[in-house]
Amino acid sequence: MTRSWSTIAALVGFVAITAACGKTESHTFAPSLADQTSAAPVSQAPARPALAGPAEDPAATRDYWTEERLAVAGHRDPDPRSADSSGGIPDNLRRTPGADQYGLAPWPQSFADDSRSKATGMLVFHDPKDDDDTHCSASVLATKSHRVVVTAAHCVSKGSESRWYDHVAFVPAAGAVDSAQARPYGIWPVEQTWIPGDWFNPNSTATTDLALLVLAAGPDGKNVQDVVGGLEPRINHAGESFHDLTTLGYPAEPPYSGDVLQRCDGDGTDDPTFPGMIFTVNCAPLGGASGGPATIPDPDRPGSFFVLGVLSTGTAPPKDAAFARLSPEIYGPLIEKVD
């Protein structure tokens, strides 16, 4: 088994995106910044019908994820000296209390005290071509079926090669792999994956970097939402901006270990670099955090939160992050299939 990590990057004016789970993809972005002054606003065309991945065998996935494989996928030995000193968030843009150079701070224990951290977790998967075990981040959606997780499409598939990863499983509220809190709510195998039909089109944009996963029930017959709760999906449109944004994920690039939940607070807006996506200058995108949710409080229900989108890409060196929205064009066809 091997594991690879790489910085996510969007190179403006090029066709390149390096996924935050360490998997490289190619999708089209906006014109270069030099062209933006005269370019017309970019609109998101309706996505093709949702595309289903191969059905997974939950029993085989449970058997696959041994303690050794989970440790390989979820943890790395951090070396602060190897952090990219050229990236990071300027001091005046860091909104998270106790933020580090990337705008992040560890989420305080216990996860059970906050619905966001309890419903967010590590998404482990295996790349059969490279024999690679690694992870992204994901969160439970509040749905009628009580068994849907949202993440990034590049966390479940290799878009540039039109192929799928396997043995995908969700570990809610994952903790340090060598601790008693490594998997407080167990491991939940994926039965079925859905992504936008356009994701395998190399000319699509990163707005299609979204996936909904249907999880198998637990050994006691309960569904994941019954155990850890879920975040309310908030459909939103290109051009919408948000304050009081909080992002969550499990970054695994230096100086992070990969098995500690990190948060980042900031504002989200549209930006010509990533048209149609939620863009923040307050949080850096880092390997392992892909698929993690961007959340805001529900003003009508204290203690409840909306999920707006998932971490997809960002600028290099790690500085600004971009999230694929739960837009009606992309999210709509997916939720119709799973719920």
N, C-alpha and C positions, 0 to 999 in steps of 0.2 A: 504494500500500500504506500502511496505517496500523497503528499499534500502540497499545494501551491497557493501562494498568496501574491496578489499584486495590487498596486494602487489603481483605483478607478480614475479614468480621465476622459474628458471630452475635449477634443482638439478642434477649436472653432475653425470652420472652413474646410475641415477634413471629414472623411467618413470613418470615424473611429470612436469606439467606446470600450473601455476596459472595465469589466464588471467588478463590483466590490467583493465578490466572493472569489476572485482570482481567475475568472474565466473571461476570455477576450471575445468581444462581439463587434459587429460592424453594422451601424445604422446611421442614416443620414440626419445631420443637424442643420441648423440655419446657415444662411450665407455668412461669410466672414464679417467681423465687426466693421470693416471698411465699407462693406456693401449695405450695412443695416440702415444707414441714413436715408437711402433711396428705396429700400426694399418695401414692398407692400406687406401688411400684416399677414402672418402665416396662420392659416386656418387648418384645423384637424379634420381630414376627410373621414367619413364613417369607416370603421374597421370592417373587414370581412367577418363572416360568422365565426364564432368562437371555435377553437380547434382543441380537440381532446387528445391528451397523451395516452400512451398505452396503459391499460388497467394494471394496477399493481396488486401483488399478493401480500396482504398485511402480515400473514404468518411468516412468509419468507423474509420480509423486511425486519420483523422483530428478531428473527434468528440471525440475520446479517449483522445487526448492530450489537456486537460484543462490547464488553468494557474496553478492550484494546482499541477497537475501531472508533468508538465514541471519543476516546481520549485523543486519538490522532486527528479526528475531524474537528474537535471542539477546542483544542488547547494548543498553544505554542509557548515556548519559554521566552518571555519578553526580555528585550535588551534595549533599554532606553537610549543607549549610545547610537543605535542604528536608526533612530527616528529621522525622518526627512526634515532637516532644519530649514530648508528653503520653503516649506509649505507652512500652513497654519493660519489661524485667525488673529488679526491684530487685536491688541488689548482692548481697544475702544469698541470692538464689535462683539466681544464675548459677553453673552447674556446669562449663561448658566452659572449659578453659585459654585465657586470652587473650580471653575473651568480650567482645563489645561491648554496647551498651545493650539489644539484643534477645536477648542470650544466645548469639549466634552467633560463630563464628570461621572464617576460611578454612581449607579442608582443605589440609594440606601436600602439596606435590609430593614424590615422584611418585605418581600414582594407582595405578600398578602394584604398589606396596608393600602395598596393602590391598584385600581383595576387595570391601569395601563401596563404595569410591570408584570402583573399576574397573567395577563392575556398575551403578552409578548414573549417570544422564545427563540430558540435556536432551531434552524431548519438544516438538518444534516442530509447529505446525499452522496451518491457514488457516481463517478464518471466512468462508465464501462470501457470507453475507448482508452483512457489514460490510466485506468485502475487507480483513481484518485478519490480519497475520502475527504470531504471538506464541509464547510457550512456557510449559510447565509443567516438572515434573520427573517422573522415573520410574526404575524399576530392573528388572533382569533377575531372573526367578524361576528357581530350579533345578527343571526339569521334565523329563519323559520326552522331550518333543519338542525341547527345547533352543532354543526360539524364542518364549518368552512373556515379556512385560513387564507389570508392574503399575503402575497410576497411578490418579488420581481420575477418576470418571465425568465431572465437569464440565470435564475437560481434553480430552475428545473429543466432547462434545455440549453443546447448550444445552437443559438439562432443562426449563426453564420454557416453551420453545417446541417441545419434542419434535423437535429437529432436530440434525443431526450436523455436525461440522467435517470438513474433508477435508485431503488431502496430509499426513497425520500420519506423522511419522518420529522415530526415536529416535537420539540422538547420545550414545553411552556415553562417560563420562569426558571430557565436553566441557570445553575450556579457553577462554581469552580468544580472541575471534573474530579478532583481528588477530595471533595468535601461531602458531607452528609446531605447538602442541598444541591447536589449535582443535577438531580432530576426529581424535584419534589412532587411533581404531578405525573411522572412517568413519561413514556415515549409513545407517540401516537403515529402509526404508519399512515401514509397517504394511500387511498384507494384509487383516486382519479384526479387528474390534473387538467385544467383548462387554461388556455392562453389565447390572446387575440390571433385571428388567422393571419394578420399582417406581420406578426413577429418574425416569421421565417422568411419574410420578404426583405432582402438586403437594402431596399430603398425606403423602408419604413423608418419612422423616427422613434426616439426613445420614449415617446408618449405611449407606445404599445408595450412597454416593459412592465407588464402586470400579469399576475397569475392568481387564479383561485384554485385551492386544493380542497378536495373532499376527504376527510379523515375517517378511518375506521373507528368503530366504537371501542371503548376500553374493555378490558377483561370482564368488568362487572356490568357491561351493557350500556353504561352511561356514555354520552357524547361529550366532546371536549368543552363545549360552551357550558354544559351543566356543571363542570368541575372548576373551570377557571374564569368563567364569564367571557364577555366579548365586547369589542369596541363597535360602536354604531357607525356604519358606513355613511359618509357624507358625500353625496355626489356633488362635484364642483366643476366649474367651467374655466377654460382658458381666460385669463385676465383677472380672475378673482385673487385677492390678496388676503392674508391672514396674519393677525397678531396673536401673541401668546401661544406660538407654535412650540411643541415639544416633540423631538424625535428620539427614538429608542433603537438600540441595536447592539450587536456583539462584534465590535471591530477586532480584527486579529492581526493587523499590521503593526510593526513596531511603533510605539512602545507597549502595545496592548497584548494581553494574553489570549483573547478570543472567547474566554468563558466568564467574563464579567460584563453584566449589562451596563451600558453607558447611555446617558441622556444628553441632549443638547437643546437649549431654549433659544428661540429667535423669532424672526418674522419671515413670512413666506410671500413671494410675489412672482409675477411673470418677469422674464428677462429675455431680451432678444437673443442671448446666447443659447437658451433652451426654450424656444417658443412653445407655449401650451403646457409647460411643466411648472411645478412649484419650486421656486429658486430661493435659496437663503444664503446670505453672506455671513451668517453667524455660526455655521456648523460646517465642518470639513467632512468629505466623503472618504471612508476608509474600508479596506478589505474586510469582509466578514459581516459588515453592517448592512449590506444590500438587502432589500426587501423589508427592512425595518420600517415601522409606521411613522408617519407624520401626523400628530394628533393636536386637537384643540379641545378645550373644555366645552361641555354642553351647558349653555347658560340656564337652561330650564331644569336641569337635573344635577344638582351638586354631587360631585364624586363620579360623574359619568363623562365619557369622552367620545368624540368623533375621530375616526381615522379618515384623512383626506387623500392619502397616497402613500407610496412606498419609495424608499431610496433606490435610485436607479444609477445615477452617474454624477459627474461634477467636473471641476477644473483641476488641472495638474500643474505643479505639485499640489497635494491635497489642500484645498482652500474653501471653495464654495460648493454646495451640494444641490442637486436637482432631483426632484421626486416625480414619479409618474402619477398623475392624478387619477382619482376615481371619477373619470369623466363619463358622461352618458354614452359617448361613442365607443369607449373602450370597456368600461366596467359593465355597462348595460347588457351587452350580449353575453358576458361571462356569468353574471349573477342569474340570468334567465336559465342557464344550463344547470346550475348547481343548487338552486333554491326555488 
